């Protein structure tokens, strides 16, 4: 489970950075795509007992 936890936290962190970059660039479509992916990653984390905000 340790590897899964590390991977989900890494994916959350990277996706959040990509979301912020897309917003800063004014790319609404890409920002929406990253926001949707981030929501999915948070949902997966919670379903597996992982706090998604500790990434």
mmCIF file as Biopython writes it, N, C-alpha, C and O atoms, coordinates in Angstrom:
data_model
#
loop_
_atom_site.group_PDB
_atom_site.id
_atom_site.type_symbol
_atom_site.label_atom_id
_atom_site.label_alt_id
_atom_site.label_comp_id
_atom_site.label_asym_id
_atom_site.label_entity_id
_atom_site.label_seq_id
_atom_site.pdbx_PDB_ins_code
_atom_site.Cartn_x
_atom_site.Cartn_y
_atom_site.Cartn_z
_atom_site.occupancy
_atom_site.B_iso_or_equiv
_atom_site.auth_seq_id
_atom_site.auth_asym_id
_atom_site.pdbx_PDB_model_num
ATOM 1   N N  . UNK A ? 1  ? 0.821   -1.200 0.000   1.0 0.0 1  A 1 
ATOM 2   C CA . UNK A ? 1  ? 0.000   0.000  0.000   1.0 0.0 1  A 1 
ATOM 3   C C  . UNK A ? 1  ? 0.860   1.257  0.000   1.0 0.0 1  A 1 
ATOM 4   O O  . UNK A ? 1  ? 0.409   2.300  -0.475  1.0 0.0 1  A 1 
ATOM 5   N N  . UNK A ? 2  ? 2.076   1.192  0.515   1.0 0.0 2  A 1 
ATOM 6   C CA . UNK A ? 2  ? 2.934   2.359  0.586   1.0 0.0 2  A 1 
ATOM 7   C C  . UNK A ? 2  ? 3.231   2.962  -0.770  1.0 0.0 2  A 1 
ATOM 8   O O  . UNK A ? 2  ? 3.257   4.184  -0.916  1.0 0.0 2  A 1 
ATOM 9   N N  . UNK A ? 3  ? 3.455   2.114  -1.768  1.0 0.0 3  A 1 
ATOM 10  C CA . UNK A ? 3  ? 3.748   2.600  -3.114  1.0 0.0 3  A 1 
ATOM 11  C C  . UNK A ? 3  ? 2.515   3.287  -3.715  1.0 0.0 3  A 1 
ATOM 12  O O  . UNK A ? 3  ? 2.640   4.310  -4.388  1.0 0.0 3  A 1 
ATOM 13  N N  . UNK A ? 4  ? 1.339   2.728  -3.473  1.0 0.0 4  A 1 
ATOM 14  C CA . UNK A ? 4  ? 0.106   3.335  -3.967  1.0 0.0 4  A 1 
ATOM 15  C C  . UNK A ? 4  ? -0.103  4.712  -3.349  1.0 0.0 4  A 1 
ATOM 16  O O  . UNK A ? 4  ? -0.442  5.665  -4.050  1.0 0.0 4  A 1 
ATOM 17  N N  . UNK A ? 5  ? 0.098   4.816  -2.047  1.0 0.0 5  A 1 
ATOM 18  C CA . UNK A ? 5  ? -0.073  6.094  -1.349  1.0 0.0 5  A 1 
ATOM 19  C C  . UNK A ? 5  ? 0.884   7.134  -1.919  1.0 0.0 5  A 1 
ATOM 20  O O  . UNK A ? 5  ? 0.485   8.269  -2.180  1.0 0.0 5  A 1 
ATOM 21  N N  . UNK A ? 6  ? 2.133   6.756  -2.112  1.0 0.0 6  A 1 
ATOM 22  C CA . UNK A ? 6  ? 3.121   7.681  -2.661  1.0 0.0 6  A 1 
ATOM 23  C C  . UNK A ? 6  ? 2.718   8.118  -4.070  1.0 0.0 6  A 1 
ATOM 24  O O  . UNK A ? 6  ? 2.832   9.295  -4.413  1.0 0.0 6  A 1 
ATOM 25  N N  . UNK A ? 7  ? 2.254   7.182  -4.874  1.0 0.0 7  A 1 
ATOM 26  C CA . UNK A ? 7  ? 1.878   7.503  -6.263  1.0 0.0 7  A 1 
ATOM 27  C C  . UNK A ? 7  ? 0.668   8.426  -6.315  1.0 0.0 7  A 1 
ATOM 28  O O  . UNK A ? 7  ? 0.662   9.384  -7.087  1.0 0.0 7  A 1 
ATOM 29  N N  . UNK A ? 8  ? -0.341  8.163  -5.522  1.0 0.0 8  A 1 
ATOM 30  C CA . UNK A ? 8  ? -1.545  9.004  -5.557  1.0 0.0 8  A 1 
ATOM 31  C C  . UNK A ? 8  ? -1.214  10.414 -5.073  1.0 0.0 8  A 1 
ATOM 32  O O  . UNK A ? 8  ? -1.715  11.396 -5.621  1.0 0.0 8  A 1 
ATOM 33  N N  . UNK A ? 9  ? -0.377  10.512 -4.052  1.0 0.0 9  A 1 
ATOM 34  C CA . UNK A ? 9  ? 0.019   11.834 -3.556  1.0 0.0 9  A 1 
ATOM 35  C C  . UNK A ? 9  ? 0.837   12.587 -4.596  1.0 0.0 9  A 1 
ATOM 36  O O  . UNK A ? 9  ? 0.673   13.796 -4.762  1.0 0.0 9  A 1 
ATOM 37  N N  . UNK A ? 10 ? 1.713   11.881 -5.292  1.0 0.0 10 A 1 
ATOM 38  C CA . UNK A ? 10 ? 2.503   12.507 -6.357  1.0 0.0 10 A 1 
ATOM 39  C C  . UNK A ? 10 ? 1.594   12.987 -7.476  1.0 0.0 10 A 1 
ATOM 40  O O  . UNK A ? 10 ? 1.742   14.106 -7.966  1.0 0.0 10 A 1 
ATOM 41  N N  . UNK A ? 11 ? 0.658   12.144 -7.878  1.0 0.0 11 A 1 
ATOM 42  C CA . UNK A ? 11 ? -0.266  12.525 -8.959  1.0 0.0 11 A 1 
ATOM 43  C C  . UNK A ? 11 ? -1.110  13.723 -8.568  1.0 0.0 11 A 1 
ATOM 44  O O  . UNK A ? 11 ? -1.354  14.603 -9.394  1.0 0.0 11 A 1 
ATOM 45  N N  . UNK A ? 12 ? -1.563  13.772 -7.314  1.0 0.0 12 A 1 
ATOM 46  C CA . UNK A ? 12 ? -2.351  14.915 -6.842  1.0 0.0 12 A 1 
ATOM 47  C C  . UNK A ? 12 ? -1.513  16.182 -6.899  1.0 0.0 12 A 1 
ATOM 48  O O  . UNK A ? 12 ? -1.978  17.215 -7.382  1.0 0.0 12 A 1 
ATOM 49  N N  . UNK A ? 13 ? -0.300  16.112 -6.417  1.0 0.0 13 A 1 
ATOM 50  C CA . UNK A ? 13 ? 0.583   17.274 -6.401  1.0 0.0 13 A 1 
ATOM 51  C C  . UNK A ? 13 ? 0.875   17.766 -7.820  1.0 0.0 13 A 1 
ATOM 52  O O  . UNK A ? 13 ? 0.782   18.962 -8.095  1.0 0.0 13 A 1 
ATOM 53  N N  . UNK A ? 14 ? 1.224   16.851 -8.713  1.0 0.0 14 A 1 
ATOM 54  C CA . UNK A ? 14 ? 1.540   17.227 -10.096 1.0 0.0 14 A 1 
ATOM 55  C C  . UNK A ? 14 ? 0.330   17.797 -10.818 1.0 0.0 14 A 1 
ATOM 56  O O  . UNK A ? 14 ? 0.450   18.763 -11.571 1.0 0.0 14 A 1 
ATOM 57  N N  . UNK A ? 15 ? -0.828  17.207 -10.592 1.0 0.0 15 A 1 
ATOM 58  C CA . UNK A ? 15 ? -2.047  17.685 -11.244 1.0 0.0 15 A 1 
ATOM 59  C C  . UNK A ? 15 ? -2.434  19.056 -10.719 1.0 0.0 15 A 1 
ATOM 60  O O  . UNK A ? 15 ? -2.903  19.903 -11.479 1.0 0.0 15 A 1 
ATOM 61  N N  . UNK A ? 16 ? -2.242  19.280 -9.427  1.0 0.0 16 A 1 
ATOM 62  C CA . UNK A ? 16 ? -2.539  20.594 -8.860  1.0 0.0 16 A 1 
ATOM 63  C C  . UNK A ? 16 ? -1.621  21.660 -9.465  1.0 0.0 16 A 1 
ATOM 64  O O  . UNK A ? 16 ? -2.073  22.758 -9.791  1.0 0.0 16 A 1 
ATOM 65  N N  . UNK A ? 17 ? -0.348  21.341 -9.614  1.0 0.0 17 A 1 
ATOM 66  C CA . UNK A ? 17 ? 0.593   22.282 -10.237 1.0 0.0 17 A 1 
ATOM 67  C C  . UNK A ? 17 ? 0.192   22.572 -11.680 1.0 0.0 17 A 1 
ATOM 68  O O  . UNK A ? 17 ? 0.256   23.718 -12.126 1.0 0.0 17 A 1 
ATOM 69  N N  . UNK A ? 18 ? -0.216  21.543 -12.404 1.0 0.0 18 A 1 
ATOM 70  C CA . UNK A ? 18 ? -0.650  21.721 -13.791 1.0 0.0 18 A 1 
ATOM 71  C C  . UNK A ? 18 ? -1.914  22.565 -13.863 1.0 0.0 18 A 1 
ATOM 72  O O  . UNK A ? 18 ? -2.070  23.382 -14.771 1.0 0.0 18 A 1 
ATOM 73  N N  . UNK A ? 19 ? -2.806  22.370 -12.917 1.0 0.0 19 A 1 
ATOM 74  C CA . UNK A ? 19 ? -4.032  23.167 -12.853 1.0 0.0 19 A 1 
ATOM 75  C C  . UNK A ? 19 ? -3.702  24.636 -12.636 1.0 0.0 19 A 1 
ATOM 76  O O  . UNK A ? 19 ? -4.248  25.506 -13.314 1.0 0.0 19 A 1 
ATOM 77  N N  . UNK A ? 20 ? -2.816  24.910 -11.699 1.0 0.0 20 A 1 
ATOM 78  C CA . UNK A ? 20 ? -2.430  26.296 -11.424 1.0 0.0 20 A 1 
ATOM 79  C C  . UNK A ? 20 ? -1.764  26.934 -12.644 1.0 0.0 20 A 1 
ATOM 80  O O  . UNK A ? 20 ? -2.013  28.100 -12.951 1.0 0.0 20 A 1 
ATOM 81  N N  . UNK A ? 21 ? -0.924  26.174 -13.334 1.0 0.0 21 A 1 
ATOM 82  C CA . UNK A ? 21 ? -0.254  26.694 -14.531 1.0 0.0 21 A 1 
ATOM 83  C C  . UNK A ? 21 ? -1.260  26.992 -15.636 1.0 0.0 21 A 1 
ATOM 84  O O  . UNK A ? 21 ? -1.152  28.013 -16.316 1.0 0.0 21 A 1 
ATOM 85  N N  . UNK A ? 22 ? -2.224  26.119 -15.816 1.0 0.0 22 A 1 
ATOM 86  C CA . UNK A ? 22 ? -3.249  26.333 -16.844 1.0 0.0 22 A 1 
ATOM 87  C C  . UNK A ? 22 ? -4.082  27.569 -16.521 1.0 0.0 22 A 1 
ATOM 88  O O  . UNK A ? 22 ? -4.410  28.357 -17.407 1.0 0.0 22 A 1 
ATOM 89  N N  . UNK A ? 23 ? -4.416  27.727 -15.262 1.0 0.0 23 A 1 
ATOM 90  C CA . UNK A ? 23 ? -5.174  28.923 -14.859 1.0 0.0 23 A 1 
ATOM 91  C C  . UNK A ? 23 ? -4.353  30.188 -15.091 1.0 0.0 23 A 1 
ATOM 92  O O  . UNK A ? 23 ? -4.874  31.189 -15.583 1.0 0.0 23 A 1 
ATOM 93  N N  . UNK A ? 24 ? -3.065  30.140 -14.736 1.0 0.0 24 A 1 
ATOM 94  C CA . UNK A ? 24 ? -2.194  31.302 -14.911 1.0 0.0 24 A 1 
ATOM 95  C C  . UNK A ? 24 ? -2.045  31.663 -16.386 1.0 0.0 24 A 1 
ATOM 96  O O  . UNK A ? 24 ? -1.900  32.834 -16.738 1.0 0.0 24 A 1 
ATOM 97  N N  . UNK A ? 25 ? -2.083  30.638 -17.247 1.0 0.0 25 A 1 
ATOM 98  C CA . UNK A ? 25 ? -1.955  30.865 -18.688 1.0 0.0 25 A 1 
ATOM 99  C C  . UNK A ? 25 ? -3.279  31.269 -19.324 1.0 0.0 25 A 1 
ATOM 100 O O  . UNK A ? 25 ? -3.325  31.628 -20.500 1.0 0.0 25 A 1 
ATOM 101 N N  . UNK A ? 26 ? -4.355  31.211 -18.541 1.0 0.0 26 A 1 
ATOM 102 C CA . UNK A ? 26 ? -5.667  31.578 -19.069 1.0 0.0 26 A 1 
ATOM 103 C C  . UNK A ? 26 ? -6.291  30.510 -19.949 1.0 0.0 26 A 1 
ATOM 104 O O  . UNK A ? 26 ? -7.195  30.804 -20.732 1.0 0.0 26 A 1 
ATOM 105 N N  . UNK A ? 27 ? -5.820  29.272 -19.832 1.0 0.0 27 A 1 
ATOM 106 C CA . UNK A ? 27 ? -6.343  28.164 -20.634 1.0 0.0 27 A 1 
ATOM 107 C C  . UNK A ? 27 ? -7.478  27.483 -19.870 1.0 0.0 27 A 1 
ATOM 108 O O  . UNK A ? 27 ? -7.254  26.540 -19.111 1.0 0.0 27 A 1 
ATOM 109 N N  . UNK A ? 28 ? -8.685  27.972 -20.081 1.0 0.0 28 A 1 
ATOM 110 C CA . UNK A ? 28 ? -9.841  27.469 -19.344 1.0 0.0 28 A 1 
ATOM 111 C C  . UNK A ? 28 ? -10.127 26.003 -19.627 1.0 0.0 28 A 1 
ATOM 112 O O  . UNK A ? 28 ? -10.481 25.253 -18.718 1.0 0.0 28 A 1 
ATOM 113 N N  . UNK A ? 29 ? -9.977  25.590 -20.876 1.0 0.0 29 A 1 
ATOM 114 C CA . UNK A ? 29 ? -10.243 24.191 -21.226 1.0 0.0 29 A 1 
ATOM 115 C C  . UNK A ? 29 ? -9.295  23.259 -20.485 1.0 0.0 29 A 1 
ATOM 116 O O  . UNK A ? 29 ? -9.727  22.276 -19.884 1.0 0.0 29 A 1 
ATOM 117 N N  . UNK A ? 30 ? -7.996  23.570 -20.529 1.0 0.0 30 A 1 
ATOM 118 C CA . UNK A ? 30 ? -7.004  22.741 -19.847 1.0 0.0 30 A 1 
ATOM 119 C C  . UNK A ? 30 ? -7.193  22.792 -18.338 1.0 0.0 30 A 1 
ATOM 120 O O  . UNK A ? 30 ? -7.032  21.779 -17.658 1.0 0.0 30 A 1 
ATOM 121 N N  . UNK A ? 31 ? -7.531  23.953 -17.816 1.0 0.0 31 A 1 
ATOM 122 C CA . UNK A ? 31 ? -7.783  24.079 -16.379 1.0 0.0 31 A 1 
ATOM 123 C C  . UNK A ? 31 ? -8.953  23.199 -15.960 1.0 0.0 31 A 1 
ATOM 124 O O  . UNK A ? 31 ? -8.895  22.540 -14.922 1.0 0.0 31 A 1 
ATOM 125 N N  . UNK A ? 32 ? -10.008 23.186 -16.759 1.0 0.0 32 A 1 
ATOM 126 C CA . UNK A ? 32 ? -11.162 22.329 -16.454 1.0 0.0 32 A 1 
ATOM 127 C C  . UNK A ? 32 ? -10.777 20.856 -16.477 1.0 0.0 32 A 1 
ATOM 128 O O  . UNK A ? 32 ? -11.217 20.075 -15.633 1.0 0.0 32 A 1 
ATOM 129 N N  . UNK A ? 33 ? -9.952  20.485 -17.450 1.0 0.0 33 A 1 
ATOM 130 C CA . UNK A ? 33 ? -9.520  19.088 -17.546 1.0 0.0 33 A 1 
ATOM 131 C C  . UNK A ? 33 ? -8.701  18.698 -16.311 1.0 0.0 33 A 1 
ATOM 132 O O  . UNK A ? 33 ? -8.895  17.620 -15.750 1.0 0.0 33 A 1 
ATOM 133 N N  . UNK A ? 34 ? -7.800  19.566 -15.898 1.0 0.0 34 A 1 
ATOM 134 C CA . UNK A ? 34 ? -6.988  19.268 -14.710 1.0 0.0 34 A 1 
ATOM 135 C C  . UNK A ? 34 ? -7.843  19.269 -13.446 1.0 0.0 34 A 1 
ATOM 136 O O  . UNK A ? 34 ? -7.625  18.448 -12.555 1.0 0.0 34 A 1 
ATOM 137 N N  . UNK A ? 35 ? -8.805  20.170 -13.356 1.0 0.0 35 A 1 
ATOM 138 C CA . UNK A ? 35 ? -9.684  20.212 -12.189 1.0 0.0 35 A 1 
ATOM 139 C C  . UNK A ? 35 ? -10.491 18.920 -12.083 1.0 0.0 35 A 1 
ATOM 140 O O  . UNK A ? 35 ? -10.680 18.386 -10.989 1.0 0.0 35 A 1 
ATOM 141 N N  . UNK A ? 36 ? -10.962 18.424 -13.220 1.0 0.0 36 A 1 
ATOM 142 C CA . UNK A ? 36 ? -11.713 17.174 -13.237 1.0 0.0 36 A 1 
ATOM 143 C C  . UNK A ? 36 ? -10.832 16.003 -12.815 1.0 0.0 36 A 1 
ATOM 144 O O  . UNK A ? 36 ? -11.257 15.149 -12.038 1.0 0.0 36 A 1 
ATOM 145 N N  . UNK A ? 37 ? -9.608  15.967 -13.326 1.0 0.0 37 A 1 
ATOM 146 C CA . UNK A ? 37 ? -8.671  14.906 -12.948 1.0 0.0 37 A 1 
ATOM 147 C C  . UNK A ? 37 ? -8.348  14.978 -11.453 1.0 0.0 37 A 1 
ATOM 148 O O  . UNK A ? 37 ? -8.249  13.950 -10.783 1.0 0.0 37 A 1 
ATOM 149 N N  . UNK A ? 38 ? -8.187  16.194 -10.939 1.0 0.0 38 A 1 
ATOM 150 C CA . UNK A ? 38 ? -7.885  16.368 -9.521  1.0 0.0 38 A 1 
ATOM 151 C C  . UNK A ? 38 ? -9.042  15.874 -8.652  1.0 0.0 38 A 1 
ATOM 152 O O  . UNK A ? 38 ? -8.822  15.241 -7.620  1.0 0.0 38 A 1 
ATOM 153 N N  . UNK A ? 39 ? -10.263 16.162 -9.069  1.0 0.0 39 A 1 
ATOM 154 C CA . UNK A ? 39 ? -11.442 15.660 -8.334  1.0 0.0 39 A 1 
ATOM 155 C C  . UNK A ? 39 ? -11.440 14.137 -8.310  1.0 0.0 39 A 1 
ATOM 156 O O  . UNK A ? 39 ? -11.703 13.530 -7.272  1.0 0.0 39 A 1 
ATOM 157 N N  . UNK A ? 40 ? -11.144 13.517 -9.452  1.0 0.0 40 A 1 
ATOM 158 C CA . UNK A ? 40 ? -11.093 12.055 -9.522  1.0 0.0 40 A 1 
ATOM 159 C C  . UNK A ? 40 ? -10.011 11.495 -8.607  1.0 0.0 40 A 1 
ATOM 160 O O  . UNK A ? 40 ? -10.238 10.511 -7.902  1.0 0.0 40 A 1 
ATOM 161 N N  . UNK A ? 41 ? -8.841  12.115 -8.617  1.0 0.0 41 A 1 
ATOM 162 C CA . UNK A ? 41 ? -7.754  11.653 -7.755  1.0 0.0 41 A 1 
ATOM 163 C C  . UNK A ? 41 ? -8.109  11.793 -6.279  1.0 0.0 41 A 1 
ATOM 164 O O  . UNK A ? 41 ? -7.784  10.920 -5.474  1.0 0.0 41 A 1 
ATOM 165 N N  . UNK A ? 42 ? -8.772  12.887 -5.924  1.0 0.0 42 A 1 
ATOM 166 C CA . UNK A ? 42 ? -9.208  13.080 -4.529  1.0 0.0 42 A 1 
ATOM 167 C C  . UNK A ? 42 ? -10.210 12.000 -4.144  1.0 0.0 42 A 1 
ATOM 168 O O  . UNK A ? 42 ? -10.145 11.447 -3.046  1.0 0.0 42 A 1 
ATOM 169 N N  . UNK A ? 43 ? -11.139 11.703 -5.052  1.0 0.0 43 A 1 
ATOM 170 C CA . UNK A ? 43 ? -12.141 10.671 -4.778  1.0 0.0 43 A 1 
ATOM 171 C C  . UNK A ? 43 ? -11.480 9.317  -4.568  1.0 0.0 43 A 1 
ATOM 172 O O  . UNK A ? 43 ? -11.820 8.596  -3.631  1.0 0.0 43 A 1 
ATOM 173 N N  . UNK A ? 44 ? -10.537 8.970  -5.436  1.0 0.0 44 A 1 
ATOM 174 C CA . UNK A ? 44 ? -9.822  7.697  -5.317  1.0 0.0 44 A 1 
ATOM 175 C C  . UNK A ? 44 ? -9.045  7.639  -4.004  1.0 0.0 44 A 1 
ATOM 176 O O  . UNK A ? 44 ? -9.029  6.609  -3.329  1.0 0.0 44 A 1 
ATOM 177 N N  . UNK A ? 45 ? -8.409  8.739  -3.650  1.0 0.0 45 A 1 
ATOM 178 C CA . UNK A ? 45 ? -7.653  8.779  -2.393  1.0 0.0 45 A 1 
ATOM 179 C C  . UNK A ? 45 ? -8.574  8.517  -1.203  1.0 0.0 45 A 1 
ATOM 180 O O  . UNK A ? 45 ? -8.283  7.671  -0.359  1.0 0.0 45 A 1 
ATOM 181 N N  . UNK A ? 46 ? -9.671  9.238  -1.143  1.0 0.0 46 A 1 
ATOM 182 C CA . UNK A ? 46 ? -10.607 9.094  -0.021  1.0 0.0 46 A 1 
ATOM 183 C C  . UNK A ? 46 ? -11.158 7.671  0.051   1.0 0.0 46 A 1 
ATOM 184 O O  . UNK A ? 46 ? -11.274 7.099  1.135   1.0 0.0 46 A 1 
ATOM 185 N N  . UNK A ? 47 ? -11.493 7.108  -1.095  1.0 0.0 47 A 1 
ATOM 186 C CA . UNK A ? 47 ? -12.018 5.731  -1.116  1.0 0.0 47 A 1 
ATOM 187 C C  . UNK A ? 47 ? -11.002 4.728  -0.583  1.0 0.0 47 A 1 
ATOM 188 O O  . UNK A ? 47 ? -11.368 3.638  -0.142  1.0 0.0 47 A 1 
ATOM 189 N N  . UNK A ? 48 ? -9.735  5.097  -0.625  1.0 0.0 48 A 1 
ATOM 190 C CA . UNK A ? 48 ? -8.671  4.210  -0.141  1.0 0.0 48 A 1 
ATOM 191 C C  . UNK A ? 48 ? -8.100  4.651  1.196   1.0 0.0 48 A 1 
ATOM 192 O O  . UNK A ? 48 ? -7.032  4.194  1.605   1.0 0.0 48 A 1 
ATOM 193 N N  . UNK A ? 49 ? -8.819  5.546  1.881   1.0 0.0 49 A 1 
ATOM 194 C CA . UNK A ? 49 ? -8.422  5.954  3.228   1.0 0.0 49 A 1 
ATOM 195 C C  . UNK A ? 49 ? -7.237  6.892  3.271   1.0 0.0 49 A 1 
ATOM 196 O O  . UNK A ? 49 ? -6.538  6.963  4.282   1.0 0.0 49 A 1 
ATOM 197 N N  . UNK A ? 50 ? -7.002  7.616  2.187   1.0 0.0 50 A 1 
ATOM 198 C CA . UNK A ? 50 ? -5.868  8.547  2.099   1.0 0.0 50 A 1 
ATOM 199 C C  . UNK A ? 50 ? -6.400  9.965  2.148   1.0 0.0 50 A 1 
ATOM 200 O O  . UNK A ? 50 ? -7.362  10.296 1.455   1.0 0.0 50 A 1 
ATOM 201 N N  . UNK A ? 51 ? -5.778  10.806 2.965   1.0 0.0 51 A 1 
ATOM 202 C CA . UNK A ? 51 ? -6.166  12.218 3.020   1.0 0.0 51 A 1 
ATOM 203 C C  . UNK A ? 51 ? -5.581  12.911 1.792   1.0 0.0 51 A 1 
ATOM 204 O O  . UNK A ? 51 ? -4.363  13.072 1.708   1.0 0.0 51 A 1 
ATOM 205 N N  . UNK A ? 52 ? -6.424  13.330 0.828   1.0 0.0 52 A 1 
ATOM 206 C CA . UNK A ? 52 ? -5.911  13.920 -0.411  1.0 0.0 52 A 1 
ATOM 207 C C  . UNK A ? 52 ? -5.272  15.288 -0.229  1.0 0.0 52 A 1 
ATOM 208 O O  . UNK A ? 52 ? -4.585  15.771 -1.129  1.0 0.0 52 A 1 
ATOM 209 N N  . UNK A ? 53 ? -5.485  15.913 0.908   1.0 0.0 53 A 1 
ATOM 210 C CA . UNK A ? 53 ? -4.957  17.246 1.150   1.0 0.0 53 A 1 
ATOM 211 C C  . UNK A ? 53 ? -3.567  17.214 1.784   1.0 0.0 53 A 1 
ATOM 212 O O  . UNK A ? 53 ? -2.982  18.264 2.048   1.0 0.0 53 A 1 
ATOM 213 N N  . UNK A ? 54 ? -3.046  16.031 2.025   1.0 0.0 54 A 1 
ATOM 214 C CA . UNK A ? 54 ? -1.707  15.889 2.590   1.0 0.0 54 A 1 
ATOM 215 C C  . UNK A ? 54 ? -0.688  15.529 1.515   1.0 0.0 54 A 1 
ATOM 216 O O  . UNK A ? 54 ? 0.374   14.980 1.810   1.0 0.0 54 A 1 
ATOM 217 N N  . UNK A ? 55 ? -1.018  15.842 0.282   1.0 0.0 55 A 1 
ATOM 218 C CA . UNK A ? 55 ? -0.104  15.497 -0.828  1.0 0.0 55 A 1 
ATOM 219 C C  . UNK A ? 55 ? 1.045   16.450 -0.892  1.0 0.0 55 A 1 
ATOM 220 O O  . UNK A ? 55 ? 1.910   16.317 -1.757  1.0 0.0 55 A 1 
#
